[in-house]
Amino acid sequence: MAAADIPANRFMTIAEVAQALRVSRMTVYRLVNSHAIHAVRFGRSYRVPESAVESYIEHSAVDEAGPTVNEEQ
């Protein structure tokens, strides 16, 4: 495999993802096991592509306007 074949994506450890998201490592493991965040397993450890974390944040964002309330009630 040539160096050009290796993706330029940076891989993060579970601890790094937890720190970046300000959640526990167990929460990150749950996200990985539920396939909410894509991860790659190397032996007994997981590595999460930085782009997967960015994608998770992007798709989990809550609308700033919030839910619409029916004013006729």
PyRosetta script that sets phi, psi and omega in degrees:
from pyrosetta import init, pose_from_sequence

init()
pose = pose_from_sequence("MAAADIPANRFMTIAEVAQALRVSRMTVYRLVNSHAIHAVRFGRSYRVPESAVESYIEHSAVDEAGPTVNEEQ")
pose.set_psi(1, 126.4)
pose.set_omega(1, 179.4)
pose.set_phi(2, -81.2)
pose.set_psi(2, 158.7)
pose.set_omega(2, 179.1)
pose.set_phi(3, -60.2)
pose.set_psi(3, -28.8)
pose.set_omega(3, 179.5)
pose.set_phi(4, -69.8)
pose.set_psi(4, -20.7)
pose.set_omega(4, -180.0)
pose.set_phi(5, -81.3)
pose.set_psi(5, -15.0)
pose.set_omega(5, -178.5)
pose.set_phi(6, -82.3)
pose.set_psi(6, 127.9)
pose.set_omega(6, -179.0)
pose.set_phi(7, -63.9)
pose.set_psi(7, 146.9)
pose.set_omega(7, -179.0)
pose.set_phi(8, -78.9)
pose.set_psi(8, 0.1)
pose.set_omega(8, -178.7)
pose.set_phi(9, -67.5)
pose.set_psi(9, 135.6)
pose.set_omega(9, 176.9)
pose.set_phi(10, -86.6)
pose.set_psi(10, 137.1)
pose.set_omega(10, 178.6)
pose.set_phi(11, -101.7)
pose.set_psi(11, 139.7)
pose.set_omega(11, -178.9)
pose.set_phi(12, -114.7)
pose.set_psi(12, 149.9)
pose.set_omega(12, 173.9)
pose.set_phi(13, -79.5)
pose.set_psi(13, 167.2)
pose.set_omega(13, 177.0)
pose.set_phi(14, -58.9)
pose.set_psi(14, -41.5)
pose.set_omega(14, 179.7)
pose.set_phi(15, -63.7)
pose.set_psi(15, -39.2)
pose.set_omega(15, 178.7)
pose.set_phi(16, -66.6)
pose.set_psi(16, -40.4)
pose.set_omega(16, 177.7)
pose.set_phi(17, -64.3)
pose.set_psi(17, -44.5)
pose.set_omega(17, 179.4)
pose.set_phi(18, -59.4)
pose.set_psi(18, -43.2)
pose.set_omega(18, 179.7)
pose.set_phi(19, -66.5)
pose.set_psi(19, -41.5)
pose.set_omega(19, -179.2)
pose.set_phi(20, -64.9)
pose.set_psi(20, -38.6)
pose.set_omega(20, -178.7)
pose.set_phi(21, -89.5)
pose.set_psi(21, -7.8)
pose.set_omega(21, -177.5)
pose.set_phi(22, 58.6)
pose.set_psi(22, 47.3)
pose.set_omega(22, 175.8)
pose.set_phi(23, -131.1)
pose.set_psi(23, 173.9)
pose.set_omega(23, 179.0)
pose.set_phi(24, -78.3)
pose.set_psi(24, 162.0)
pose.set_omega(24, 176.3)
pose.set_phi(25, -62.7)
pose.set_psi(25, -35.8)
pose.set_omega(25, 179.1)
pose.set_phi(26, -61.7)
pose.set_psi(26, -38.7)
pose.set_omega(26, 177.8)
pose.set_phi(27, -62.2)
pose.set_psi(27, -41.0)
pose.set_omega(27, 178.9)
pose.set_phi(28, -65.9)
pose.set_psi(28, -42.1)
pose.set_omega(28, 176.5)
pose.set_phi(29, -59.4)
pose.set_psi(29, -40.4)
pose.set_omega(29, 178.6)
pose.set_phi(30, -64.5)
pose.set_psi(30, -41.4)
pose.set_omega(30, 178.3)
pose.set_phi(31, -63.2)
pose.set_psi(31, -40.0)
pose.set_omega(31, 178.7)
pose.set_phi(32, -67.3)
pose.set_psi(32, -46.4)
pose.set_omega(32, -177.9)
pose.set_phi(33, -67.9)
pose.set_psi(33, -26.6)
pose.set_omega(33, 177.5)
pose.set_phi(34, -90.5)
pose.set_psi(34, 3.3)
pose.set_omega(34, 178.9)
pose.set_phi(35, 65.8)
pose.set_psi(35, 22.3)
pose.set_omega(35, 175.2)
pose.set_phi(36, -75.0)
pose.set_psi(36, -31.2)
pose.set_omega(36, 175.4)
pose.set_phi(37, -124.2)
pose.set_psi(37, 128.7)
pose.set_omega(37, 178.9)
pose.set_phi(38, -73.3)
pose.set_psi(38, 136.9)
pose.set_omega(38, 177.7)
pose.set_phi(39, -141.5)
pose.set_psi(39, 159.3)
pose.set_omega(39, 177.5)
pose.set_phi(40, -117.0)
pose.set_psi(40, 136.1)
pose.set_omega(40, -178.9)
pose.set_phi(41, -100.0)
pose.set_psi(41, 127.1)
pose.set_omega(41, 175.2)
pose.set_phi(42, -117.3)
pose.set_psi(42, 104.6)
pose.set_omega(42, -177.0)
pose.set_phi(43, 64.2)
pose.set_psi(43, -118.4)
pose.set_omega(43, -179.3)
pose.set_phi(44, -100.5)
pose.set_psi(44, 1.7)
pose.set_omega(44, -177.2)
pose.set_phi(45, -117.6)
pose.set_psi(45, 158.0)
pose.set_omega(45, 178.9)
pose.set_phi(46, -106.2)
pose.set_psi(46, 149.2)
pose.set_omega(46, 170.6)
pose.set_phi(47, -129.4)
pose.set_psi(47, 136.1)
pose.set_omega(47, -176.5)
pose.set_phi(48, -112.7)
pose.set_psi(48, 123.6)
pose.set_omega(48, 176.4)
pose.set_phi(49, -62.6)
pose.set_psi(49, 138.4)
pose.set_omega(49, 179.4)
pose.set_phi(50, -56.1)
pose.set_psi(50, -36.8)
pose.set_omega(50, 179.9)
pose.set_phi(51, -64.7)
pose.set_psi(51, -29.5)
pose.set_omega(51, 178.5)
pose.set_phi(52, -69.1)
pose.set_psi(52, -37.0)
pose.set_omega(52, 177.3)
pose.set_phi(53, -67.4)
pose.set_psi(53, -44.9)
pose.set_omega(53, 178.4)
pose.set_phi(54, -60.8)
pose.set_psi(54, -41.8)
pose.set_omega(54, 178.9)
pose.set_phi(55, -64.3)
pose.set_psi(55, -41.8)
pose.set_omega(55, 178.9)
pose.set_phi(56, -61.2)
pose.set_psi(56, -45.0)
pose.set_omega(56, 179.8)
pose.set_phi(57, -63.0)
pose.set_psi(57, -43.7)
pose.set_omega(57, -178.8)
pose.set_phi(58, -62.1)
pose.set_psi(58, -43.3)
pose.set_omega(58, -177.0)
pose.set_phi(59, -81.2)
pose.set_psi(59, -14.4)
pose.set_omega(59, -179.1)
pose.set_phi(60, -98.9)
pose.set_psi(60, -0.8)
pose.set_omega(60, -177.9)
pose.set_phi(61, -63.4)
pose.set_psi(61, 141.8)
pose.set_omega(61, 178.2)
pose.set_phi(62, -96.8)
pose.set_psi(62, 139.0)
pose.set_omega(62, 177.4)
pose.set_phi(63, -58.7)
pose.set_psi(63, 138.4)
pose.set_omega(63, 179.2)
pose.set_phi(64, -67.6)
pose.set_psi(64, -32.1)
pose.set_omega(64, -178.5)
pose.set_phi(65, -71.1)
pose.set_psi(65, -26.0)
pose.set_omega(65, -179.4)
pose.set_phi(66, 77.3)
pose.set_psi(66, -177.1)
pose.set_omega(66, -179.5)
pose.set_phi(67, -69.3)
pose.set_psi(67, 150.0)
pose.set_omega(67, 178.9)
pose.set_phi(68, -84.2)
pose.set_psi(68, 134.9)
pose.set_omega(68, -179.7)
pose.set_phi(69, -103.8)
pose.set_psi(69, 132.7)
pose.set_omega(69, 178.8)
pose.set_phi(70, -75.0)
pose.set_psi(70, 115.3)
pose.set_omega(70, -174.7)
pose.set_phi(71, -81.3)
pose.set_psi(71, -5.9)
pose.set_omega(71, -178.0)
pose.set_phi(72, -80.5)
pose.set_psi(72, -7.8)
pose.set_omega(72, -175.7)
pose.set_phi(73, -70.9)
pose.dump_pdb("model.pdb")
